Amino acid sequence: MNPAYQHTDKEKFLNSYGAFASRHELMDSPLNTLAIRKFEELGFPTTKHEEWKYTNVSPILKNRFALSTGKSRLKREDILPFLLTGKDSILLVFENGFLNRELSLIENLPQGVIIDSLASSRNHDVVKQHLGKYAPMKQESFVALNTAFIFDGAFIYLPVNAVVERPIHLLYVNDSREEATVVYPRNLIVAKKNNSLKIACTYHTIGNINSAFTNSVSEIVTGANANVEFVKVQTENDNTYHISHTEVMQERDSVFNISTITLGGNIVRNNLHIVLNDVNCTSHLYGLYITDGNELVDNHTLVDHAKPNCESNELYKGVLGGKSSGVFNGKVFVRPDAQKTNAYQSNKNILLSDEATMNTKPQLEIFADDVKCSHGATTGQLDSEALFYLRSRGIGEKEAKAFLNIAFAADVIKNISLEPLRDRLMPLIERKLKQGD
């Protein structure tokens, strides 16, 4: 621990919790109370913690953030740039952590399907059964802090054999135009047996003067033979800090695809834990992070092969410019009973400047003997031969570099099945890459 900032900054958040608890009816008082006690015990991580070695969170803690009162200020035109999944989407708009029903589009749902705010679903049996059961609040202080402040977010429930054809867009907007703000989004997604759905969860900031802090947790349960795609897109600005944790529990014969796209933010930490908890599960993990200036993006993934005959494939790519820095720590556990496991992991990075840095650490821990597992990491500059080839065809150096970087990024984006989202992401990626020139 670092006592220089541990006590005072922890107290700020504890005091904020007291005000929050008195202002709102908590969703589950025992859970909130247990979480704030666990947070008080854990405190904030420092660079002396191995898992946070390259990510110093003290700049986040120096700020004083205000909790939203739930008052709505957003207008339709404010969110138009953030509508990334097409006009046919089911849309839930969260303004500073609270569902804005006037801007949301939730209608014509299949029978038995629930897509609503967590706050209004607090007494649902599925919420009581699953909320807070998977994300590791006893080990992760930011998960504990989010759990203490659980009030609103998305609740998605699909009963057996339900299929949602339309994509679901969870749009989170942190509006810091009037003051520095903190939000604690919480998503609970439960897909029962024989389900299929596609979800895009996107995070954005309005206002570039005051700081903003997003501390988000998502818990996802994929039932037997369910097929779930989850895309997390983060385009917050340089005054925003973003810590997220996604916890996934897979049951037999399920398929889970996740793409984590990070295109902004001062300090960003993406934690992703997936447990393949029954036989014949498949997971695909894709990640893309593009940084410039003094930005830091830290991706920590853990794939836990707990049962036999499962497969995971992981591809993370980064393009880093300016004085920015990136972190990739990917762990794959293969437990003793998880025979016939196939697990593949790759992290590839391009450094656009001499001052950009990348710390990568792919890890395999294998306790079974009948497995096929591999991992690898590369960090370097653009392929000089490919660059020479383009230059020799009359393409300018700047344009040639942009072309190669876009192709490098597109290798991740092509795995997103939502065509409108792919089409909207590519211009954002090109703009971000040009900022780093």
Secondary structure, 3 states (H helix, E strand, C coil): CCHHHHHHHHHHHHHHHHHHHHHCCCCCHHHHHHHHHHHHHHCCCCCCCHHHCCCCCHHHHCCCCEECCCCCCCCHHHHHHHCCCCCCCEEEEEECCEECCCCCECCCCCCCCEEEECHHHCCCHHHHHHCCCCCCCCCCHHHHHHHHCCCCEEEEEECCCCECCCCEEEEEEEECCCCCEEECCEEEEEECCCCEEEEEEEEEEECCCCCEEEEEEEEEEECCCCEEEEEEEECCCCCEEEEEEEEEEECCCCEEEEEEEECCCCEEEEEEEEEECCCCCEEEEEEEEEECCCCEEEEEEEEEECCCCCEEEEEEEEEECCCCEEEEEEEEEECCCCCCEEEEEEEEEEECCCCCEEEEEEEEEECCCCEEEEEEEEEECCCHHHHHHHHHCCCCHHHHHHHHHHHHHHHHHCCCCCHHHHHHHHHHHHHHHHHCC
